[in-house]
Amino acid sequence: MLGKGLRVLGHAVRDEPHMFAVSVVGSVLFSLLTIATAFVSGAVVGRIVVPAFDQGHVATGTLLLGGLAILSVSLGKILGIFGRRLGAGAMQFNLQAKYRRAVTRRYLRLPLAWHQRHPTGTLLSNANADVESAWYPIAPFPFAVGTIVMLVAAVVSLFLTDWAMALVGVAIFPALLGVNVAYSRRMSPRVALAQQLRAEVSTVAHESFDGALVVKTMGREASETERFADKAVQLRDATIRVGRIRALFDPVLDALPSIGTLAVLLVGAWRYKHGAAEVSEVVSVTFLFTVLAFPVRAIGWVLAELPRSVVGWERIRHVLDAEGDTVYGETGLTGTGPAALRFTDVRFAYTDAEGNGPDVLSEVTFEVPAGRTVALVGPTGSGKSTIAALAARLVDPGAGTVTLDGVDLRELAQDALVGSTALVAQVPFVFDDTIRGNVTLDRAGVDDDTAWRALRLAQADGFVGHLADGLDTTVGERGTSLSGGQRQRLTIARALAGSPRLLVLDDATSAVDPRVEAAILAALRRADGATQAASILVVAYRRATIALADEVVYLERGRVVARGTHAELLATAPGYADLVTAYEKAEEEREREHAFDADRLDDGLDRALDGLDEESVTA
């Protein structure tokens, strides 16, 4: 643990050498002047205080000189404390900010598959609690380094002043080492457990908040409260166990210098009685040994935080050392207008940390010609969303190629890929921002005119125009002030605002009225009134949506079973016909239920109004 902890501190020094130097210089200044205080105090007692008792008076000049000496040393110590604390604080907070940014940047570079293997609460804990824990020892660390000078100077001064009393005093150091070894061995596993439980508490809390709608509608408040309370109690107990060890360690650490001081006083008094030491020497040695408590405590503070620091650092390194970055190429796209997408013998599997997992897609081959609309249709679990993710390069195929205008997506530069392709996912995500902020995302060249154009294409300009603040309307966290269909249209507008050459819609209109959905797709097919602005790959299940596609790709169990127009597949692919018919029947049933509920509401209103007079009805 000591070796690992020192390596973590070494990283800190290399990352923040200037602030570390400022803090250590301040600490060394404080340490040296503290040693000087021992000799100044001894001189004042031996040459001013004792003679004053013997002679019954003291010269004013001598008294002023002694006071000036003490004041000068004190002012120097104040400067040292200021430099030490300022440097240590800046060093600690700089490191925390740096590694929070580093962890977050690493999250953004890692592929979607890596994130799917790690709970969100754990990732939040890595970027927050673990970063803080890793750099807890930084506050006392420069002080401890500076006080090593104090420790060495004090021990040397002790032996130069009186070797016998010095031998008695330094006998505490083996005991100090033994206490720290025992402490580290007991503390390390307890701290590791506490850090893990912090991540688990964050995970449960995040799931409960994120699934608040399910929790409320299913009446699971008590169950979720109990689940969170169970983890919180485990964390409390683990933290208390850590606190118990600290509670045992800290008093022992504080007591050792006091025991040593008492032993020095006893030996010093005995040597003074036998004429082997003077009063000033006894005072100086006693004060010097009292001074030793500073470096002992400072080193103890660092040692006390090392187990927590090591555990936090290892959890951070788990993220920073994670493999599987999405590596981009350097190739750009020179074409303009709609882009052609092609899948060739694509195979893909969602794997665990060991790389194991069944194939989700096998030998998938199809294309979306430039300027055309292709619909992906298939039962649940057939691989439609995986194909959408591959088209946007959220994941890479295990075998085969996915190309855009003939260029493998893995060879494209990031700007070329992001600038040409837009994905609208199944679950719309809306930021806690204004309509404008959600559509433009502060992208260069995306102004209000572009935002309104995108909103019109997404059939969202109507409801946005009726909002009190228009584009300046704040939609709340995850767009809570909007309906599901409005959120979906807003995310489609966000994708369109970037003028993509390929638009991938992963069941992105499921919460939209079928007529609105048809209007959106029709507008996208002729975005500028004459020619289609983007090629479209749409995951669909409604007959009206599918019928708008130039070609339909039918999937079953991760394979392309049939391709053709909607009419052709109805005639030649029984599985496709059954699925689309089932979708259509389900849709018709929902519409009948909706109409039935609307009729019941109208009848109820009529009966209620029948009981009112004409004036009340008019009102």
C-alpha atoms as one frame of an Amber mdcrd trajectory, in Angstrom:
protein
   0.000   0.000   0.000   2.828   2.418   0.829   4.523   1.750  -2.511   1.289
   2.204  -4.468   0.465   5.334  -2.503   3.863   6.906  -3.163   3.438   6.221
  -6.885   0.092   8.050  -6.841   1.763  10.988  -5.089   4.523  10.863  -7.692
   1.896  11.295 -10.416   0.567  14.313  -8.538   3.997  15.952  -8.346   4.652
  15.380 -12.062   1.249  16.797 -12.968   1.517  19.911 -10.768   5.239  20.629
 -10.234   4.896  24.416  -9.846   2.169  24.384  -7.179   3.980  21.567  -5.412
   7.180  23.644  -5.362   5.344  26.692  -3.961   3.770  24.602  -1.232   6.992
  22.788  -0.309   8.971  26.049  -0.146   6.350  27.475   2.188   6.429  24.307
   4.262  10.239  24.286   4.465  10.257  27.948   5.512   7.719  27.175   8.212
   9.696  24.110   9.336  13.047  25.893   9.598  11.547  28.836  11.452   9.791
  26.421  13.807  13.208  24.900  14.601  14.544  28.411  15.051  11.712  29.063
  17.502  13.109  26.319  19.739  16.501  28.019  20.007  14.986  31.509  20.309
  12.724  30.252  23.100  15.621  28.530  24.816  17.756  31.668  24.578  14.954
  33.895  25.886  14.346  31.575  28.837  18.044  30.997  29.614  19.308  34.574
  29.074  16.312  36.743  29.922  13.716  34.910  32.013  16.039  32.991  34.408
  18.385  35.987  35.017  15.335  38.162  35.596  14.245  35.841  38.410  17.749
  35.758  39.859  18.355  39.533  39.652  14.806  40.717  40.231  14.737  42.925
  37.147  15.356  42.864  33.355  16.745  45.543  31.041  14.194  47.115  28.695
  16.483  46.770  25.676  17.037  43.081  26.384  13.306  42.501  26.745  12.588
  44.330  23.476  15.293  42.353  21.696  13.785  39.069  22.873  10.281  40.144
  21.861  11.530  41.287  18.430  13.243  37.937  17.874  10.047  36.014  18.690
   7.924  38.369  16.534  10.258  38.056  13.529  10.201  34.269  13.652   6.397
  34.318  13.975   5.935  36.567  10.923   8.193  34.296   8.880   6.128  31.295
   9.955   2.937  33.099   8.855   4.391  33.600   5.367   5.383  29.936   5.266
   1.867  28.819   6.280   0.315  31.050   3.595   2.540  29.655   0.831   2.096
  26.089   2.018  -1.692  26.179   2.143  -2.131  28.193  -1.041   0.112  25.847
  -3.038  -1.387  22.654  -1.596  -4.966  23.846  -2.153  -4.294  24.908  -5.738
  -2.483  21.634  -6.405  -5.321  19.500  -5.039  -8.121  21.339  -6.866  -6.156
  21.469 -10.130  -5.624  17.718  -9.981  -9.296  17.062  -9.253 -10.375  19.260
 -12.175  -7.793  17.721 -14.513  -8.768  14.136 -13.820 -12.496  14.834 -13.885
 -11.962  16.203 -17.384  -9.700  13.272 -18.286 -12.263  10.688 -17.129 -15.075
  12.476 -18.968 -13.051  12.760 -22.178 -12.258   9.053 -21.897 -15.969   8.262
 -21.565 -16.619  10.154 -24.798 -13.909   8.263 -26.695 -14.922   4.793 -25.523
 -17.401   2.862 -27.677 -21.041   2.330 -26.840 -20.397  -1.353 -26.038 -18.046
  -0.379 -23.191 -20.654   1.924 -21.657 -23.282  -0.791 -21.861 -21.130  -2.965
 -19.586 -20.793  -0.298 -16.881 -23.673   1.118 -14.800 -24.181   4.869 -15.065
 -23.939   5.290 -11.300 -20.480   3.697 -11.295 -19.338   6.008 -14.089 -20.619
   9.029 -12.152 -18.772   7.807  -9.066 -15.537   7.392 -11.060 -15.697  10.997
 -12.242 -16.589  12.429  -8.840 -16.052  10.473  -5.626 -13.102   8.437  -6.917
 -11.306  11.511  -8.257 -11.753  13.270  -4.916 -10.531  10.221  -3.012  -7.440
   9.850  -5.199  -6.230  13.347  -4.312  -7.257  13.564  -0.639  -3.601  13.227
   0.532  -2.514  16.234  -1.533  -3.596  18.762   1.099  -1.158  17.469   3.774
   1.410  16.007   1.341   3.526  19.136   0.598   3.439  19.947   4.314   4.696
  16.449   5.101   7.501  16.805   2.529   8.500  20.172   3.970   8.387  18.900
   7.518  10.890  16.187   6.624  13.356  19.083   6.660  12.013  19.962  10.089
  12.336  16.343  11.169  15.950  16.043  10.024  16.896  19.456  11.454  15.175
  18.691  14.747  16.867  15.298  15.150  20.297  16.746  14.307  19.701  19.626
  16.729  18.609  17.163  19.408  21.847  15.187  19.175  23.968  18.336  19.033
  22.242  19.692  22.137  22.110  16.539  24.286  22.672  13.064  22.891  21.116
  11.209  25.840  17.780  13.013  25.662  17.849  12.666  21.850  18.208   8.874
  22.050  15.196   8.675  24.331  13.146  10.850  21.990  13.833   9.099  18.672
  12.852   5.748  20.150   9.247   6.571  19.145   9.929   6.239  15.409   9.985
   2.408  15.260   6.664   2.443  17.116   5.285   4.961  14.621   6.308   2.746
  11.695   4.673  -0.313  13.246   1.404   1.560  13.860   1.275   2.730  10.243
   1.929  -0.747   8.845  -0.884  -2.211  10.942  -3.178   0.660   9.973  -2.605
   0.305   6.213  -3.239  -3.437   6.252  -6.558  -3.022   8.029  -7.697   0.123
   6.263  -7.141  -0.825   2.594  -9.897  -3.465   2.149 -12.374  -1.389   4.154
 -11.783   1.682   2.006 -12.093  -0.370  -1.209 -15.467  -1.692  -0.056 -16.677
   1.790   0.888 -15.727   3.187  -2.540 -17.508   0.321  -4.301 -20.632   0.904
  -2.220 -20.568   4.610  -3.076 -20.748   3.621  -6.739 -23.595   1.180  -6.048
 -25.565   3.835  -4.148 -25.106   6.199  -7.107 -26.284   3.474  -9.476 -29.475
   2.776  -7.505 -30.218   6.478  -7.125 -29.685   7.116 -10.849 -31.960   4.220
 -11.821 -34.683   5.408  -9.452 -34.568   8.992 -10.699 -34.305   7.972 -14.345
 -37.188   5.549 -13.951 -39.342   7.861 -11.834 -42.301   7.439 -14.171 -42.219
   3.645 -13.881 -41.727   3.802 -10.128 -44.716   6.121  -9.705 -47.105   4.429
 -12.111 -46.309   0.931 -10.830 -46.541   1.933  -7.190 -42.969   0.860  -6.450
 -42.021   3.818  -4.234 -41.738   1.677  -1.122 -39.726  -0.991  -2.914 -37.317
   1.553  -4.430 -36.974   3.292  -1.073 -36.108  -0.025   0.553 -33.623  -0.877
  -2.216 -31.872   2.466  -1.850 -31.987   2.290   1.954 -30.351  -1.148   1.895
 -27.384   0.135  -0.125 -27.232   3.331   1.929 -27.091   1.315   5.162 -24.318
  -0.867   3.735 -22.384   2.261   2.787 -22.984   3.741   6.220 -21.711   0.602
   7.947 -18.650   0.410   5.670 -17.855   4.069   6.301 -18.243   3.583  10.042
 -15.801   0.675   9.892 -13.339   2.973   8.143 -13.980   5.599  10.812 -13.343
   3.101  13.614  -9.901   2.312  12.251  -9.158   6.027  11.912 -10.455   6.602
  15.442  -7.973   4.037  16.766  -5.071   5.224  14.633  -5.260   8.991  15.147
  -5.108   9.019  18.981  -2.163   6.603  18.966  -0.389   8.801  16.448  -1.011
  11.881  18.568  -0.023  10.106  21.773   3.385   8.899  20.601   5.008  12.388
  20.477   3.445  13.222  23.854   4.869  10.046  25.376   8.258  10.896  23.893
   8.071  14.458  25.267   7.294  13.139  28.755  10.221  10.735  28.558  12.554
  13.569  27.436  11.395  15.780  30.327  12.061  13.023  32.836  15.544  12.305
  31.452  16.263  16.035  31.122  15.269  16.731  34.723  17.474  13.871  35.923
  20.464  15.166  33.886  19.909  18.749  35.092  19.812  17.537  38.683  23.186
  15.857  38.183  24.661  18.852  36.367  24.889  17.138  32.995  22.560  19.635
  31.269  21.570  23.280  31.613  18.070  24.721  31.847  18.273  26.234  28.333
  19.292  22.835  26.920  16.406  21.053  28.637  13.960  23.717  27.368  15.377
  23.579  23.820  15.359  19.767  23.660  11.831  19.589  25.067  10.627  22.194
  22.597  12.425  20.438  19.746  10.754  17.200  20.603   7.405  18.960  20.779
   8.203  20.284  17.314   8.691  16.698  16.131   4.949  16.231  16.619   4.355
  18.421  13.545   6.140  16.216  11.009   4.915  13.075  12.734   1.314  14.269
  12.462   1.759  15.570   8.898   3.245  12.284   7.744   0.499  10.490   9.629
  -2.174  12.495   7.800  -0.713  11.457   4.464  -0.396   7.820   5.508  -3.961
   7.851   6.809  -5.298   8.932   3.406  -3.108   6.664   1.257  -5.430   3.610
   1.281  -8.379   5.711   0.107  -6.159   7.466  -2.431  -4.871   4.198  -3.891
  -8.363   2.743  -4.229  -9.664   5.919  -5.908  -6.662   6.017  -8.250  -7.098
   2.380  -9.277 -10.773   2.990 -10.074  -9.815   6.041 -12.159  -7.132   4.062
 -13.998  -9.729   1.410 -14.813 -11.432   4.071 -16.939  -8.330   5.809 -18.303
  -6.689   2.494 -19.273  -9.830   1.019 -20.844  -9.269  -0.262 -24.370 -11.449
  -0.157 -27.441 -11.321   3.489 -28.462 -13.286   4.513 -31.507 -10.363   5.286
 -33.804 -11.145   7.578 -36.705  -9.345   7.712 -40.016  -8.272  10.721 -42.035
 -10.375  10.304 -45.173 -12.930  12.949 -46.049 -16.007  12.874 -48.266 -15.886
  15.029 -51.378 -19.422  14.537 -52.630 -22.450  16.718 -52.007 -26.116  15.841
 -51.750 -27.457  12.491 -50.542 -24.864   9.834 -49.675 -24.999   6.134 -50.503
 -24.828   3.656 -47.587 -23.863   0.020 -48.070 -23.616  -2.993 -45.737 -21.509
  -5.877 -47.056 -21.442  -9.238 -45.233 -21.699  -7.518 -41.863 -21.503  -9.571
 -38.703 -21.858  -8.128 -35.204 -22.117  -9.407 -31.621 -22.580  -7.632 -28.298
 -19.741  -9.060 -26.240 -18.906  -9.095 -22.545 -15.602  -7.945 -21.024 -13.959
 -11.184 -22.228 -15.165 -10.647 -25.787 -17.779 -13.405 -25.717 -21.330 -13.092
 -27.011 -23.687 -14.516 -29.678 -23.992 -12.888 -33.095 -26.777 -10.336 -33.384
 -26.214  -9.819 -37.121 -24.928 -12.371 -39.628 -23.935 -11.734 -43.255 -26.100
  -8.633 -43.559 -25.863  -7.114 -47.036 -28.038  -4.293 -48.408 -27.691  -0.710
 -49.572 -29.370   2.662 -49.342 -28.774   4.290 -52.735 -28.105   8.021 -52.781
 -31.320   9.981 -52.486 -33.461   6.942 -51.703 -35.447   5.836 -48.677 -35.011
   2.305 -47.332 -37.172   0.881 -44.545 -35.900  -1.759 -42.114 -38.696  -4.065
 -40.989 -38.474  -7.052 -38.700 -39.718  -8.559 -35.460 -38.354  -7.503 -32.098
 -34.732  -8.597 -31.666 -34.059  -8.992 -35.378 -31.192  -6.449 -35.306 -32.823
  -3.271 -36.652 -31.445  -0.929 -33.962 -28.024  -2.557 -34.253 -27.978  -1.773
 -37.963 -28.924   1.827 -37.175 -26.056   2.044 -34.665 -23.617   0.582 -37.228
 -24.778   3.086 -39.852 -23.944   5.965 -37.478 -20.754   4.192 -36.333 -21.742
   3.989 -32.697 -20.300   0.483 -32.970 -18.066  -1.229 -35.532 -18.841  -4.544
 -37.254 -17.046  -7.662 -36.144 -16.711  -8.639 -39.794 -17.682  -7.128 -43.115
 -17.843  -3.447 -44.020 -20.180  -0.488 -43.735 -19.404   2.169 -46.340 -20.612
   5.682 -47.082 -20.100   6.760 -50.688 -17.774   3.770 -51.019 -15.562   4.712
 -48.044 -15.379   2.396 -45.015 -16.757   4.269 -42.019 -13.653   3.281 -40.040
 -11.492   5.216 -42.508 -13.522   8.421 -42.290 -12.320  11.388 -40.271 -14.597
  12.226 -37.352 -15.696  15.547 -38.858 -16.553  13.843 -42.146 -18.668  11.193
 -40.415 -20.475  13.532 -38.025 -21.031  16.123 -40.738 -22.621  13.638 -43.135
 -24.629  11.275 -40.921 -27.310  11.879 -38.299 -29.053   9.288 -36.127 -32.367
   9.834 -34.369 -32.693   7.120 -31.730 -35.742   5.245 -30.451 -35.807   7.105
 -27.158 -35.616  10.869 -27.753 -33.197  12.708 -25.499 -33.853  16.392 -24.884
 -31.472  18.586 -22.905 -32.622  20.865 -20.097 -32.264  23.852 -22.405 -34.282
  26.033 -24.750 -35.825  24.822 -27.994 -33.103  26.768 -29.809 -30.337  25.157
 -27.749 -31.713  21.673 -28.366 -31.997  22.167 -32.131 -28.798  24.112 -32.832
 -26.487  22.562 -30.166 -24.365  25.698 -30.688 -23.123  24.287 -34.011 -21.380
  26.684 -36.345 -23.628  27.860 -39.161 -26.855  26.661 -37.512 -28.792  29.891
 -36.967 -32.454  30.605 -36.192 -33.482  30.381 -39.869 -31.887  26.942 -40.098
 -33.595  25.912 -36.869 -37.033  26.969 -38.125 -36.457  25.172 -41.425 -35.547
  21.979 -39.565 -38.581  22.366 -37.302 -40.851  22.724 -40.338 -39.444  19.566
 -41.913 -39.997  17.731 -38.636 -43.554  19.069 -38.411 -42.585  20.763 -35.128
 -42.860  24.417 -36.147 -46.547  24.459 -35.270 -46.299  23.616 -31.586 -43.069
  25.609 -31.168 -44.708  28.655 -32.742 -47.551  28.459 -30.220 -45.202  28.363
 -27.220 -45.097  31.647 -25.305 -41.344  32.102 -25.792 -40.961  30.277 -29.097
 -37.374  29.167 -29.604 -36.472  30.594 -26.190 -38.824  28.208 -24.361 -37.017
  26.075 -21.775 -38.251  22.492 -22.030 -37.058  21.138 -18.669 -34.970  18.094
 -17.824 -35.336  15.474 -20.571 -38.027  17.695 -22.126 -40.575  17.072 -19.360
 -42.745  19.968 -20.529 -43.197  18.329 -23.961 -45.225  15.328 -25.033 -43.531
  12.192 -26.341 -44.376  13.053 -29.934 -43.121  16.608 -29.508 -39.825  15.340
 -28.114 -39.433  12.996 -31.073 -40.094  15.777 -33.566 -37.650  18.029 -31.738
 -34.876  15.423 -31.958 -35.609  14.920 -35.679 -35.302  18.685 -36.165 -31.988
  18.609 -34.286 -30.668  15.991 -36.715 -31.933  17.868 -39.771 -30.433  21.195
 -38.636 -26.988  19.794 -39.411 -27.967  19.111 -43.054 -26.925  15.433 -43.019
 -26.401  13.520 -46.237 -27.634  10.317 -44.549 -30.462  10.331 -42.019 -31.010
   7.239 -39.856 -34.379   7.073 -38.065 -34.477   4.267 -35.500 -38.235   4.030
 -34.888 -37.989   7.771 -34.233 -41.675   8.542 -34.886 -43.324   5.866 -32.738
 -45.022   8.455 -30.482 -46.180  10.612 -33.399 -49.634  10.478 -34.956 -49.526
   8.365 -38.176 -50.619  11.322 -40.289 -47.890  13.513 -38.819 -45.382  10.708
 -39.340 -46.373  10.456 -43.012 -46.041  14.231 -43.362 -42.552  14.143 -41.833
 -41.345  11.397 -44.146 -42.925  13.052 -47.165 -41.200  16.327 -46.296 -37.871
  14.549 -45.862 -38.207  12.810 -49.220 -38.561  16.180 -50.912 -36.832  18.398
 -48.393 -36.252  21.302 -50.792 -39.406  20.859 -52.778 -37.719  19.191 -55.748
 -35.085  16.634 -54.810 -34.476  14.558 -51.700 -31.850  16.276 -49.509 -30.659
  13.125 -47.724 -30.707   9.374 -48.086 -32.941   7.866 -45.414 -32.661   4.593
 -43.512 -35.774   4.240 -41.374 -36.710   1.533 -38.882 -40.468   1.298 -39.371
 -43.501  -0.801 -38.535 -46.511   1.243 -39.720 -47.824   0.327 -43.169 -48.124
   4.002 -44.173 -44.478   4.617 -43.302 -43.245   1.478 -45.000 -45.225   2.264
 -48.153 -43.323   5.552 -48.532 -39.984   3.727 -48.773 -38.369   3.019 -52.140
 -37.237  -0.364 -50.827 -37.920  -2.501 -47.791 -35.302  -4.728 -46.120 -36.940
  -7.486 -44.082 -34.900  -8.995 -41.205 -35.323 -12.126 -39.155 -32.869 -13.250
 -36.443 -30.129 -10.917 -37.613 -30.286 -11.868 -41.278 -31.709 -10.182 -44.362
 -34.525 -12.501 -45.438 -36.047 -10.455 -48.236 -35.682  -7.150 -50.098 -38.033
  -5.310 -52.420 -40.917  -2.910 -52.461 -43.686  -3.119 -49.911 -46.050  -4.670
 -52.453 -43.463  -7.205 -53.598 -42.713  -8.379 -50.071 -46.390  -8.693 -49.226
 -46.690 -11.114 -52.108 -43.435 -13.045 -51.720 -42.454 -12.999 -48.019 -45.058
 -14.638 -45.741 -43.244 -13.601 -42.554 -43.192  -9.981 -43.683 -46.888 -10.039
 -44.603 -47.826 -11.562 -41.243 -45.736  -9.022 -39.333 -47.032  -5.962 -41.176
 -50.602  -7.230 -40.884 -50.129  -7.747 -37.143 -48.712  -4.248 -36.802 -51.664
  -2.848 -38.759 -54.231  -4.691 -36.660 -52.580  -3.457 -33.464 -52.630   0.091
 -34.807 -56.291  -0.149 -35.782 -57.131  -1.529 -32.335 -55.381   1.406 -30.674
 -57.255   3.857 -32.900 -60.619   2.187 -32.084 -59.847   2.350 -28.360 -58.881
   5.994 -28.740 -62.109   6.750 -30.630 -64.169   4.807 -28.059 -62.568   6.771
 -25.192 -63.221  10.041 -27.045 -66.894   9.119 -27.590 -67.316   8.230 -23.917
 -65.811  11.565 -22.957 -68.190  13.414 -25.301 -71.208  11.523 -23.915 -70.139
  12.324 -20.377 -69.806  15.997 -21.196 -73.234  16.038 -22.872 -74.885  14.470
 -19.825 -73.147  16.933 -17.542 -74.204  19.898 -19.689 -77.840  18.683 -19.791
 -78.093  19.420 -16.101 -77.074  23.071 -16.502 -79.159  26.041 -17.584 -78.495
  27.789 -20.903 -76.596  30.664 -19.309 -74.215  28.323 -17.496 -73.711  26.273
 -20.655 -72.836  29.417 -22.589 -70.416  30.435 -19.859
